[in-house]
Amino acid sequence: MMLAARFLRIGGAVFGLLIVAVYERLRGGTDNRSTLPDRLRATLERLGPTFIKVGQGLSLRRDLLPDRYIAALSKLQADARPFPQAAARHEIETGLGKPIHDLFSSFDETPLAAASIAQVHRAQMPDGREAIIKVRRPRIRSQIDRDMRALIGLLRLLCAMSSRIARFEPVRLAHEIWTNLRRETDFRLEARAVRRFADAFADWDTVHVPEVIDDLISETVLVQEFSSGRLLSDAALADSGPRYAANLVEIYLHQIFVLGFFHGDPHPGNLFFMDAGTICFHDFGLTGQLDHATRRRLALFVQAFVHQDADWMLDAAVELGLLRISGERQAIVHGLEELLTEYASLPMRQWSMADLFLRISRLGNKESVLLPHYLIVLMRALFLVEHALHTLDPAMNVLDTLIERGNAAIMALAEGPSHAALSRLRFEAGLAVYDLPGAAAAWLSEVRREGFHPALQIHLPQIERTEAGLERTGNRLALALVTLGLYIASSLLMQHSIGPRILGMPLLALVGYFLALWYTLRLSRAIARSGRL
């Protein structure tokens, strides 16, 4: 019942937005004067915490939404009213399994901040350490699941009504956002990310990560040491800004090209600038993961951009998943050449890797608007990092600094095989040497049994898959012909009123129509499951 009521409320909100969109289109208004971006933001805020997070997720999709929508959705405030003190106490004690007075020597009932997913309280550990407690809102997980089910049901309905809407794959996008929301509401995953990040930078004097209190972690509660520092907007950073900017570049180059694991949300509230050039990172709810192959492709892309080679850039962008070639390759190469020409006319300090990623992504992807999730998180991180760098050091040449400081990290990816790869080679070679005598003996035994005329066996997996595909195609064609025959035969029986009748219609014709419809549905379902016509 609650799901149905929520479905109706969400449907009404979407319908209202559609009416505004149609009205503005009929009135002939320009995109720059459209009220839709702000109306969308206001609608998401009215729909509550789940949709605020959906809007924040959509604000990452610079590849999908126009800049005005991104700007509007970026203003969505996660700030929310604190939930009652009694509820906060109950969630903490339930999540950690002990009364608060046994866990902390003092606990501040008034939250430091409250957001749509959680709120933060300050406390003191029994050993005197200051700590913060991040506690999840009661029942927020079930609320998110209910809202996302209602939203996906509505999106499925809209896709069935409009092929234009279906082209944007909104259901797939909603499932992606839902998955990320479920991850964000599990604080155990965030704790693992914090530990991984802290271990990776344990020897760095320029990085500080508030320690996670290992015994005080659950799905709904996360306790960390308290830390503080200056915010990005602090005017006192002006003199030391270039030093912090240089450190931030090195930290992110190490995350992206060496670790393959990076903080995906370095907005001003998540960065504290401490003494001696140290940068403190907070909130690891959004992180990005880059495997070794992806890091190498990213390094190739950067090298292609530095050398202003459009063909090389296209190949690297396709391998990254940044764009797809849905038309003539030369047309996209021409678009890249125009982009490079435009960049060449700008002062180098105005070059932006984040903007480059975005503009290249908009050159292609005609068949699907969904980029890989790691690219979405990477683009967000790059935009935020570049904003921080320009704030800390307005004179910094970001690309030049990237080339200068990142060359070692990038070139390391292009060097010889890693220690792990060499170890695997030695291990596999040892197994092969060990197994070779037995394999040779078995082969000689087979040769002897065959009278020294052994059969040569060739295994081609692609051929087997092709045969299976041809068999499925033949079955579908046969079923389609049978279905067509049933429709024709039933129509003739209906026209000539042949055979017994039921409700005034020929029974045989009705049976034929029923069978034809049944086969049509089976054929449609088979095609839909394969994803190919």
C-alpha positions in Angstrom: 0.0 0.0 0.0 2.8 2.4 0.9 4.6 1.5 -2.3 1.5 2.3 -4.4 1.1 5.6 -2.6 4.7 6.5 -3.2 4.4 5.4 -6.8 1.5 7.8 -7.3 3.3 10.7 -5.6 6.5 10.2 -7.7 4.4 9.7 -10.8 2.5 13.0 -10.1 5.8 14.9 -9.7 7.2 13.5 -12.9 4.0 14.2 -14.7 4.2 17.8 -13.5 7.7 18.2 -14.9 6.6 16.7 -18.2 3.8 19.2 -18.5 6.2 22.1 -17.9 8.6 20.6 -20.5 5.9 20.3 -23.1 4.6 23.8 -22.3 8.1 25.4 -22.7 8.6 23.5 -25.9 5.3 24.7 -27.4 6.0 28.2 -26.3 9.3 28.1 -28.1 11.5 29.1 -25.1 15.2 28.8 -25.2 17.2 26.3 -23.1 18.9 29.2 -21.3 15.6 30.5 -20.1 14.1 27.2 -19.1 12.8 26.8 -15.6 13.1 23.0 -15.7 16.5 22.7 -14.1 15.4 24.6 -11.0 12.0 22.9 -11.0 13.7 19.5 -11.1 15.9 20.4 -8.2 12.9 21.6 -6.1 10.9 18.5 -7.0 13.7 16.2 -5.9 14.0 18.1 -2.6 10.2 17.8 -2.0 10.3 14.0 -2.6 12.7 13.5 0.3 16.2 12.1 1.1 16.2 9.3 -1.5 15.6 11.7 -4.3 18.1 14.3 -3.0 20.7 11.5 -3.3 19.3 10.6 -6.8 19.7 14.2 -7.8 23.3 14.2 -6.4 24.0 11.1 -8.4 22.6 12.7 -11.5 24.8 15.7 -10.9 27.8 13.4 -11.7 26.4 12.7 -15.2 28.0 15.5 -17.1 28.0 13.2 -20.1 24.2 12.9 -19.9 22.8 16.2 -18.7 23.3 19.8 -20.0 25.4 22.1 -17.9 22.4 24.0 -16.5 21.0 20.8 -15.1 24.3 19.9 -13.6 24.6 23.4 -12.0 21.1 23.1 -10.6 21.5 19.6 -9.2 24.9 20.4 -7.7 23.0 22.9 -5.5 21.0 20.1 -3.9 21.7 20.3 -0.2 22.2 17.1 1.7 21.6 19.1 4.9 18.5 17.9 6.7 16.8 18.2 10.0 18.5 16.2 12.7 16.5 13.2 13.8 15.6 12.9 17.5 18.3 12.4 20.1 16.6 9.3 21.4 16.6 7.8 17.9 20.3 8.6 17.4 21.1 7.0 20.8 19.1 3.9 19.9 20.8 3.5 16.5 24.3 3.9 18.0 23.6 1.4 20.8 21.9 -1.1 18.5 24.6 -0.8 15.9 27.5 -1.2 18.3 25.8 -3.5 20.8 26.6 -1.5 24.0 25.1 1.4 25.9 26.6 4.8 25.0 28.0 5.4 28.5 30.0 2.1 28.1 31.4 3.2 24.7 32.3 6.8 25.3 33.3 8.9 28.3 31.2 11.8 26.9 28.7 12.1 24.1 27.3 15.4 22.6 23.6 15.0 22.0 23.6 17.9 19.5 24.8 16.7 16.1 27.6 18.6 14.4 25.8 18.1 11.1 22.8 16.3 9.7 22.4 15.1 6.1 19.9 13.0 4.2 21.6 9.7 4.9 23.2 10.2 8.3 24.2 12.7 11.0 27.4 13.2 12.9 27.9 13.6 16.7 31.0 14.4 18.6 32.2 12.2 21.5 35.2 11.4 23.6 36.8 8.0 23.9 37.6 6.4 27.3 41.3 6.9 26.5 40.7 10.7 26.0 40.7 10.8 22.2 38.2 13.0 20.5 36.0 11.2 18.0 33.1 11.7 15.7 30.2 9.3 15.3 28.5 8.9 12.0 25.1 7.3 12.5 22.7 6.3 9.8 19.1 7.6 9.8 16.6 5.1 11.1 14.8 3.1 8.4 16.6 5.1 5.6 17.7 1.8 3.9 14.1 0.6 3.6 12.9 4.0 2.5 15.5 4.1 -0.3 14.6 0.6 -1.5 10.9 1.5 -1.5 11.4 4.7 -3.4 13.8 3.2 -6.0 11.4 0.3 -6.7 8.6 2.9 -7.3 10.9 5.0 -9.5 12.0 2.0 -11.6 8.4 0.9 -12.0 7.5 4.4 -13.2 10.6 4.5 -15.6 9.6 1.2 -17.1 6.2 2.6 -17.8 7.6 5.7 -19.4 10.0 3.6 -21.6 7.1 1.5 -22.8 5.3 4.7 -23.8 8.2 6.5 -25.4 11.0 5.1 -27.4 12.8 8.4 -27.1 12.9 8.1 -23.3 13.9 4.4 -23.6 17.0 5.4 -25.7 18.5 7.0 -22.6 18.3 3.8 -20.7 16.8 5.4 -17.5 16.1 2.0 -15.9 19.7 1.0 -16.1 20.8 4.4 -14.8 18.3 4.1 -11.9 19.7 0.6 -11.0 23.2 2.0 -11.0 22.2 4.9 -8.7 20.4 2.4 -6.4 23.4 0.2 -6.2 25.6 3.1 -5.2 23.1 4.3 -2.6 23.1 0.9 -1.0 26.9 1.0 -0.8 26.8 4.5 0.6 24.5 3.5 3.4 26.7 0.6 4.5 29.4 2.2 6.7 31.4 -1.0 6.8 32.3 -0.4 3.2 33.3 3.1 3.9 35.5 1.9 6.8 37.3 -0.5 4.5 38.0 2.4 2.1 39.3 4.6 4.9 41.7 1.8 6.0 42.9 1.1 2.5 43.5 4.8 1.8 45.3 5.3 5.2 47.5 2.2 4.6 48.5 3.4 1.1 49.6 6.8 2.5 50.9 5.8 5.8 54.4 7.0 4.9 53.3 10.3 3.4 53.7 13.4 5.4 51.4 15.3 3.2 48.3 13.1 3.8 46.2 12.6 6.9 43.3 10.3 7.2 41.3 10.2 10.5 41.7 6.8 12.1 38.8 4.4 12.1 38.1 3.0 15.6 38.2 -0.7 14.6 35.9 -2.0 17.4 33.2 0.7 16.7 32.1 -0.1 13.2 28.8 -1.5 12.0 26.5 -1.2 9.0 24.8 1.8 10.6 27.5 3.4 12.7 31.1 4.5 12.0 33.4 6.0 14.6 36.6 7.9 13.6 39.1 10.1 15.4 38.2 13.8 15.3 40.4 16.0 13.1 40.2 19.6 12.0 41.9 22.1 9.7 41.3 25.0 7.4 38.7 24.8 4.7 39.4 25.6 1.1 37.6 29.0 1.4 39.9 30.1 4.3 41.7 33.3 3.3 44.6 32.2 5.6 45.6 29.6 3.0 46.6 32.2 0.5 50.4 32.3 1.3 50.7 28.5 1.5 48.2 27.7 -1.3 50.8 26.8 -4.0 52.4 24.3 -1.6 49.1 22.6 -0.9 48.2 22.6 -4.6 51.5 20.9 -5.5 50.9 18.3 -2.8 47.3 17.7 -4.0 48.5 17.0 -7.5 51.0 14.4 -6.3 48.5 12.8 -4.0 45.9 12.3 -6.8 48.5 11.2 -9.4 49.6 8.5 -6.9 45.9 7.5 -6.3 45.0 7.3 -10.0 48.1 5.9 -11.7 49.8 3.9 -8.9 47.1 2.7 -6.4 44.2 2.5 -8.9 42.0 3.6 -6.0 41.0 7.2 -5.4 38.8 9.5 -3.3 35.9 10.3 -5.6 34.4 13.3 -3.8 37.1 15.8 -2.9 34.6 18.7 -2.6 35.7 21.6 -0.3 33.9 20.2 2.7 35.8 16.9 2.5 39.3 18.5 2.4 41.0 20.0 5.5 44.3 21.8 5.1 46.4 21.2 8.2 49.8 22.5 9.1 53.1 21.8 7.2 51.3 21.2 3.9 49.3 18.2 5.1 45.9 17.6 3.5 43.2 15.7 5.5 40.6 13.6 3.6 37.1 13.0 4.9 34.1 11.0 3.7 35.0 7.9 1.7 31.4 7.1 0.7 32.3 7.7 -2.9 35.5 6.1 -4.2 36.8 5.0 -7.6 38.6 1.8 -8.7 40.9 1.5 -11.7 42.5 -1.8 -12.6 46.0 -2.0 -14.1 44.8 -2.2 -17.7 42.5 0.8 -17.2 45.4 2.8 -15.7 47.5 2.0 -18.7 44.8 3.1 -21.1 44.4 6.3 -19.1 48.1 6.9 -19.3 48.0 6.4 -23.1 45.1 8.9 -23.3 47.1 11.5 -21.4 50.1 10.9 -23.6 48.0 11.2 -26.8 46.5 14.5 -25.5 50.0 15.9 -24.7 51.2 15.0 -28.2 48.0 16.5 -29.7 47.4 13.3 -31.8 43.7 13.0 -32.6 43.9 9.4 -34.0 45.8 8.2 -31.0 43.3 10.0 -28.7 40.4 8.3 -30.4 41.8 4.8 -30.0 42.7 5.5 -26.3 39.2 7.0 -25.6 37.5 4.0 -27.2 39.6 1.6 -25.1 38.7 3.6 -22.0 35.0 3.4 -22.7 34.9 7.2 -22.9 33.1 7.1 -26.3 31.8 4.7 -28.9 32.1 5.0 -32.6 28.5 4.8 -33.9 29.2 6.4 -37.3 32.2 7.2 -39.4 35.5 7.2 -37.6 36.8 10.2 -39.5 33.9 12.3 -38.3 34.9 11.8 -34.7 38.6 12.3 -35.5 37.6 15.6 -37.1 35.8 16.5 -33.9 38.8 15.7 -31.8 41.0 17.8 -34.1 38.7 20.7 -33.7 38.9 20.2 -29.9 42.7 20.1 -29.9 42.8 23.2 -32.1 40.6 25.0 -29.6 42.8 23.9 -26.7 45.9 25.0 -28.6 44.6 28.5 -28.8 44.1 28.7 -25.0 46.8 29.6 -22.5 48.1 26.3 -21.1 47.0 27.2 -17.6 43.4 27.1 -18.8 43.6 23.6 -20.1 41.4 21.1 -18.2 41.6 17.3 -18.2 38.1 17.2 -16.6 36.6 19.4 -19.3 38.5 17.4 -22.0 36.9 14.1 -20.7 33.5 15.6 -20.7 33.7 17.1 -24.2 35.1 13.9 -25.7 32.4 11.8 -24.1 29.8 14.1 -25.8 31.3 13.4 -29.2 30.1 9.8 -29.3 28.0 7.3 -27.3 25.0 7.7 -29.7 23.8 4.2 -29.0 24.1 4.4 -25.2 24.5 7.4 -22.9 25.9 5.4 -20.0 29.7 5.6 -19.4 31.4 3.1 -17.1 30.9 4.1 -13.5 34.6 4.5 -12.8 34.8 7.2 -15.5 31.9 9.1 -14.0 33.6 9.1 -10.6 36.9 10.0 -12.2 35.4 12.9 -14.1 33.8 14.2 -10.9 37.0 13.9 -8.9 39.0 15.7 -11.7 36.5 18.6 -11.8 36.7 19.0 -8.0 40.4 18.7 -7.8 41.0 21.2 -10.6 38.6 23.6 -8.8 40.6 23.2 -5.6 43.9 23.7 -7.5 42.8 26.9 -9.1 41.5 28.2 -5.7 44.8 27.3 -4.0 47.1 28.5 -6.7 45.3 30.6 -9.5 48.6 30.8 -11.4 49.1 27.0 -11.5 49.5 25.5 -15.0 47.6 22.3 -14.2 48.5 20.3 -17.3 52.1 21.4 -17.2 52.3 20.3 -13.5 50.5 17.0 -14.4 53.1 16.3 -17.1 56.1 17.3 -14.9 55.0 15.5 -11.8 53.1 12.6 -13.3 55.6 11.5 -15.9 57.2 9.0 -13.5 53.9 7.5 -12.4 52.7 7.2 -16.0 55.9 5.8 -17.3 56.0 3.1 -14.6 52.8 1.7 -16.2 54.6 1.3 -19.5 57.7 -0.5 -18.1 58.4 -4.2 -18.1 56.2 -6.8 -16.4 55.4 -6.4 -12.8 56.9 -8.6 -10.0 53.5 -10.4 -9.8 53.5 -11.2 -13.5 57.1 -12.5 -13.4 56.2 -14.7 -10.4 53.2 -16.1 -12.2 55.4 -16.8 -15.3 57.9 -18.7 -13.2 55.1 -20.6 -11.4 53.3 -21.6 -14.7 56.6 -22.6 -16.3 57.4 -24.8 -13.4 54.0 -26.5 -13.6 54.4 -27.0 -17.3 57.9 -28.6 -16.8 56.4 -30.8 -14.1 53.4 -31.8 -16.3 55.3 -32.1 -19.6 56.6 -35.7 -19.3 53.1 -37.1 -18.4 51.5 -35.1 -21.2 54.1 -36.3 -23.7 53.7 -39.9 -22.6 49.9 -39.7 -22.9 50.3 -38.2 -26.5 52.7 -41.0 -27.5 50.3 -43.6 -26.1 47.5 -42.2 -28.2 49.7 -42.1 -31.3 50.6 -45.8 -30.7 46.9 -46.8 -30.4 46.0 -45.0 -33.6 48.6 -46.9 -35.5 50.9 -43.8 -35.7 48.2 -42.0 -37.5 46.8 -39.7 -34.8 43.7 -37.5 -35.4 44.4 -33.8 -35.3 41.9 -32.1 -33.0 41.3 -28.3 -33.3 39.1 -26.6 -30.8 37.6 -23.3 -31.9 35.3 -21.8 -29.3 34.2 -19.0 -31.7 33.0 -21.6 -34.2 30.9 -23.4 -31.5 29.3 -20.1 -30.4 28.6 -19.3 -34.1 26.9 -22.7 -34.5 24.8 -22.1 -31.4 23.8 -18.7 -32.7 22.8 -20.0 -36.1 20.8 -22.7 -34.4 18.9 -20.2 -32.3 18.3 -18.0 -35.4 16.9 -21.0 -37.3 14.6 -21.9 -34.4 13.3 -18.3 -34.2 12.7 -18.1 -38.0 10.8 -21.4 -37.9 8.7 -20.2 -35.0 8.1 -16.9 -36.7 6.9 -18.8 -39.9 4.6 -21.1 -37.8 3.2 -18.0 -36.0 2.6 -16.2 -39.3 0.8 -19.3 -40.7 -1.4 -19.5 -37.6 -2.4 -15.8 -38.0 -3.3 -16.4 -41.7 -5.2 -19.7 -41.1 -7.1 -18.2 -38.1 -8.1 -15.2 -40.2 -9.4 -17.4 -43.0 -11.3 -19.5 -40.5 -12.7 -16.4 -38.9 -13.7 -15.0 -42.3 -15.5 -18.1 -43.5 -17.0 -19.1 -40.0 -15.7 -22.6 -40.3 -16.2 -25.1 -37.4 -18.0 -24.9 -34.1 -18.6 -21.5 -32.6 -18.3 -19.9 -29.1 -19.6 -16.5 -28.2 -20.5 -16.1 -31.9 -16.9 -16.7 -33.1 -15.4 -19.8 -34.7 -13.7 -21.9 -32.0 -10.9 -23.1 -34.3 -10.1 -19.5 -35.2 -9.9 -18.4 -31.6 -7.6 -21.4 -30.7 -5.4 -20.4 -33.7 -5.2 -16.8 -32.6 -4.4 -17.8 -29.0 -1.5 -20.1 -30.2 -0.2 -17.4 -32.5 -0.3 -14.8 -29.7 1.4 -17.2 -27.4 4.2 -17.9 -29.9 4.6 -14.2 -30.5 5.1 -13.5 -26.8 7.6 -16.3 -26.5 9.5 -15.0 -29.5 9.5 -11.4 -28.2 10.7 -12.6 -24.8 13.5 -14.6 -26.3 14.7 -11.6 -28.4 14.3 -9.2 -25.4 16.5 -11.5 -23.2 19.2 -11.7 -25.8 19.2 -7.9 -26.2 19.4 -8.2 -29.9 16.8 -8.1 -32.7 
